Amino acid sequence: MKKILLGFFMIFSITSIAQESGFEFQEYKNKGKFFAYWGWNRENYSTSDISFKGDNYNFTLKDVAAHEKVKPFALDPYLHPLKITIPQTNLRIGYFFKENYSVSVGVDHMKYVMYNNRIGNITGTINTGGDFDGIYTNDEILVSEDFLTFEYTDGLNYINVEVDRFDNIDKFLNFKVRGIDIAVTEGIGVGLMYPKSNTKILGKERYDDFNVAGWGMSAHVGINITAFKHFFIQSNLKVGYIDMDNIRTTKNTNDSASQHFTFIERSILFGGRFRLF
């Protein structure tokens, strides 16, 4: 939570400085242009309480910790045309409706894996005829793979709409390289969570499928370096909140899970700006 608050503080501090300093936007014209980018991300997640319910069980695990799942960098799969969605990725397409404002739609393809084989705290009831049956009141339990595996390794997919602002800082930095422009960008977003759950609970058959599980919101700040008006590289720091109350855990629609948590995402992005007409 401290990291999340620090991230929000950085975003809004930089935004305020950019606006109060009166930075001018790029000399070239962006209004009416489209842009697209592709890149990769890294995440950190807060702990969360995860509630599970279904036929003959209803329990909550407290303060569950999770981590990302990063593929070591290599041409395969990062630049393999048939495998580029395997790493943690970002895709976005947008439009400048003003010189320094854009609206865009994109997908943050993150990955989330609950830590196994750790001691957790459980409250609720289990009565499935298995080894974990009982009535729990904030009791300790070993979250083994036999008890539960819970992850979104095929995508904690945040499909969102963003509104962004761009402010040129060349003059502020006294940067005078012709053909290269540096800008601060900041924005806010909101969207749907469309994860592919990968879950095995209480000995039930493993489940692995997509569904609309909830919603999310986010804010970000970044540095954009544009070369020759059209090509850019951008680095973003994004903080966000995810609330999912409709997570599928088995083929049985009576089985579900819910959780909410915050995240910090760092990304490196490559893209271009262009006109369609």
Secondary structure, DSSP 8 states (H G I E B T S, - for coil): -HHHHHHHHHHHHHHHHHHHTT----SS--TT-EEEEEEEEEEEE--EEEEEEETTEEEEEEEE-EE-------HHHHT-TTTTTSS-EEEEEEEEEETTEEEEEEEEEEEEEE--SEEEEEEEEE-SSSTT-EEEEEEEEEE-TTTEEEEEEEEEEEEEEEEEEEEE-HHHHT---TTEEEEEEEEEEEEEE--EEEEEETT---EEEE---EEEEEEEEEEEEEETTTEEEEEEEEEEEEEEEEEE-SSSTT-EEEEEEEEEEEEEEEEEEE---
